[in-house]
Structures are given as structure tokens and as C-alpha cells.
């Protein structure tokens, strides 16, 4: 009898765990952090790639040249991203609507370029203010509309002319899930700027009006694919970023990432390149 009860409890626990999706686990982790008096909640992936190969960087004409007329940047560099959000208001009017401040920073560091003092080649800063509405609305064929968000986003590289790049946009995000498969539709609208002050007037030609993110969690492995401006541009000015994170030790995970297309960073928004990098991550999409 005891054996039968133990088996029943074990089967029930497995079913319960199976019903909890990757997004549900992420939401629960965020709620636990929100219960603290002050908390930094992971937003986008946080990672460090000590080895990133960029096949085109040494041919870019936007970087200074040495006395021989050669680009001083190296193909091998370090890339890392820091991303977090802070809850400002949780549960507006007893509804599942919350307001957050978010911040994401992506840096490209020429760490191995010691002949040129190992400079930071480019850093992109992205603060944002947004509201999120958790819906959990069942759709068809096992799909569920998990949540929607909308807000204001600024992105710039903090440089002066002629290397300055920046833009402001209204941002929306619609997230759907089916088990551990997640789809995010992220449209945006850029705020117009005076022609004399706009240092990247054709940025939307390359970034488009939105992106699509696909993420899938298989056991302890997370796979993601981000497509930006591919369909809109007829696959002529878009980009694809794919990543795979896998367990290493405790909270530290291995991280492998490839990028192909335009806009790997703001400075190279109109430059086409292919990159591949490997390193570690602390958080991922799921």
C-alpha cells in the first residue's frame, strides 16, 4: 500500500511539473524577487562571451587607421550584455498590470588588441520604461497569449560625431507560448528627429519596424532565434541572431551565439557581418 501511495505521489508530481511551462517558471522566479524590498530582476539575457570572431570588423571604414592606412581593430574580441529591470508599480488597480524600468547594455571590447590599449570598440545603452499586462488567455491548438507590454525605449552609443548613433521608439511586445515553445512579436515605431540632428536617418531601413523572437526550452537547454527586418526588407537588410545556453555549474551556463546580417551594434547598423561567439550566461530568455 505504501509503495502504491509513493508511486501515485511520484506520478502526480511529474505531471504537475510537466504542466508548469518555461514562462511560468520564469514568472514565478520574478515574483520571488519582486517580494524583496529592492530587487534587480533579469530582463534580457545576461552573458559574457570572451571569444567572439567578427569577420568584417577589420574592413570597416568607420574606425581609425594606422600610419599604413590599415584598420586598427582586430577580428577577435570580447562581447558582454547586462540587462535588468526594476519594478516601479506592481498590480495597478488590483489588475495583473505592472510598470518597470529596464536597462540593457551591450559592449564590444577589443581586449586582445593590446597594441592599441585594448579599447572598448562600441557600447550600446538601452534604458526603457514599460508596462506589462499578464493575460494568460487560452487560444487555439494549445497556444496561450501570456502577456503584452508597451513602453518607451531609448538606445544610443554615447559617442560624439561622426560615430554618434541613437534613436527613440515606442515599443510593444506580444508573447505567446505552447508548452516550452515561446513566440514574441515585438513591433516598434520610431520617433522622428530633425534632419540636422539625426545621425542615422536610414536606421529603420536596416532595423525595420520590429522583430520576432522564438525560444524553446528542452530540459536544461534553451535555444533562441531572433529575426529582425527580414520579411520586411525581402531578406536584403535584415539580421538573424541565434543562441544556445546549456548547464555548466549551478547558475552558470555555457552560451553559444551566432549573428548574421546588419546592425550587430548601433555603430554598424548599416554594415553586414557574420559573428560567432562562445562563453557563459547567467540568465536567458527562459
N, C-alpha and C positions, 0 to 999 in steps of 0.2 A: 504494500500500500504506500509506504513512504517513497519507494522507488517510483511508483506511478505519479505521485504528487510532485516529486522532484522533476520528472520528465515533463510533466504538464507545465510547471513553472518555467522551465528552461525554454520550451517551445513558445510559450506566451511572451517571454522576454525577447526572444529572437524576432517574433512578429512585430512587437512594439518598436524595436529598434529599426526594423526594416521600413516601418511606416514613417519614421522620422526622416525627412529629406535633408539634403545638404544645406538648403537655405534655412530650414527650421533650426538646425544645429547652430548655424551662424547667428540667427536672430536670438537664440537663447543665450549664446555667449555674449552678445552685445548687451542684452538685458541685464546680465550679471554684472557687467562693467558699469552700466548706467546706474545701478543701485549704489555705486560708490559716490562719495561726495564730490570728487573731481576725477574724471577719467578721460584718457585718450583712447578712443576706440579705433581699431584698424579700419581703414576706408578702402583704398585700392591696395593692390599687392605691395608689400614691403620686401625689398630684395637687395642683394649685393652680388654683382657679377664681376669678380676680379679679372676675368679674361673675356673680353669682347673684341671680336675682329670685325672691322668696318672696311669693306673692300674699296670704297671710293674716297675715304677721308683725305688721303694724301694727294688727291687730284682736285679737291675743292679750291676754287679761286677766291673764296671769301676769307681765307686765312693768310697771315703774313708769310712772306717768302724770305729765305736767307739770301746771302750775297750772290749765291749761284743761281738764284731765281727758282729755287725749289721750295715746295710747301714744307713747313717745319713740323706738321702734325704727323703722328705715327698711326698705323692701321690698328695696332693693339692698344686697348685702353681699358679703364675700369668704368662700370656703369652701376649706379645705385638709385633706388627710389625710396622715399619716405612718404608715407601717406596716413593721415589720421583724421578723425572727426570728433567734435566735441558737442554733446547735446546742449542746446540752449533752452528749449521748451519741450517737455515730454507729455504727450496726451492732451492736446488742446481741446477744451470743452468736452472732456471725457471721451474723445474720439481717438482712434489709432493714428493720429496725425502728430508728427514731431518735427521740430526745427533744429538744424545742425549747422555748425560752422565746420567746413572741411579745408584741409590743406594738403597739397601734394607737391613734392619737389623731386625732380629727376635731374641727376647730374652725370656729366660725362667728363672723366678725369684722365688726363694723359700721365698717369702715374709712372709709366716706364720711360717717359720722354725726359730723362734726367739732363740731357744736354741743353734743354730749354726750361729748366727749373720745374718740371712736372706740373704744368698749368692745368687748371680746370678749363677745358675747351668750351663747355656750354653747360648752363644750369637753367632749367625751366621751373618757374614758380607758378603755382595754380591755387590761389585761395578761392573759396566758394561759399555761398550761403544758400541753403536749400531746405525745402520742406518735404517730408516723406509721409505717404499715406499707405498703411498696410491694409490690403484689401482681402486677401485670401479668398478670391472669388472663383469657384469651380467653372471651368469651361468645358470643351468637348475633348473626347478621346484621352482622358487622363490629365489634360493640361489645367493649370491653375494660374490665375492672374494674381501674383503675390503682392506687389506693391507698385506705386507710381510716385515719382518725385519731380519737383520743379524748382528752379532757383537761378541765381546769378553766378556766373563764373568769369574770373579774370585770369588770363595767362600771359606771362611775359618772361623775357630772359634777363631783365635787369641790366641791359647793355646800353651804351650810347651809340649814336650814329657813327658809322654806317651799319653796325651789327645789331642795332636795336630791333626787337620783334615783340609785338604784343597784340592782343585782341580781347574784346569783351563779348559775352554772349549770354542769351537766355538759354537755359539748359533744361531738358526734360529726360526722364528715364522711365521706361515701362518694362517691368521684369515678369517673365513667365517661367513656370517650371513644370516638368513632368518627371517625377521621381528625382533622380540626381542630375537631370539634364536641365540646364538653365539657359534662357534666351533673354538678352537685354537689348531693347530698341532705344537708342539714345539720340533723338533729333535735337538740333540747336538752331538758333537764329542769331547771327552776328549783329552787334550794334554798329551802325555806320559811323565813320570818322571823317573829319575834314581831310580833304585830299592832301593838303600841305602837311598834315600831322600823321598820316597813315604810312607807316614804314613797310607794310606788307599788304598792299591793296588787293592783290590777287590771291590771298591766302585761301579763300573759300574755293578757288579753282582746284586746289590740291587737298584741302581738308574736307570739302564738301559740306553738306548740311546735316551730318550725323554719322553714327557708326553703329555696327551690330556686334554684340559680344556673345559668343557661345562658350559655355563652360560645362564640364562634365566631371563628376567625382566618381571614381572607381576605387572602392576600398579606401586606401590612404593616398591615392594618386589623384591629382587634379590637372585636367587638361583644359586649355582655353584657346580661343581663336577670336581675334578682333579684326573686323573688316571695316575699313573706312574709305568712303568715296569710290568704291569700285564700280558698283552698278550705275551710279550717277554719272561717272565720268566715262562709262563704257570701257572700264578696265585700263584706262590710259594714264590716270593721275591718282590712283588710289594707293592703298597700302594694306598689308596683312601682317599682324603680329601674333605669333603662336608661342605658347609656353607649356611647360610640363613641370609640375612640382611633385616631389616624391619624398618619403620619410628618410631621415638620416638619424637624428638623435633628439629625443624629447621634442621641443618646439622648433628645432632647426630642421629645415627641409632642403633637399637639393633642388636646384632651379635651373632649367634649361630654356633658353629663349631664342627665337629667330625672328627677324624682321625683314620685310621686302617691300619696297615702294618709296613713296615720297613722305617727307615730314617725320623722319625718325626723331628729330628735335625741331624746335621753332626756328633756329638759325638755318637749318637745312630743309625748310618746309617745301621748297621747290627743287630740291636735289634728290635724285633717285639713288638708292643704295640698298645693299644687302648686308645684314649683320647677323652674327651668331655669337651667343654668349653662354657661359656656364658659371654657376656659383651657388649661393644659398638664398633661401627666403624664410621669413618669419611668419608671414601671412599671405594668403592668396585670395582669389575671388570667393572661394567656398571653403 
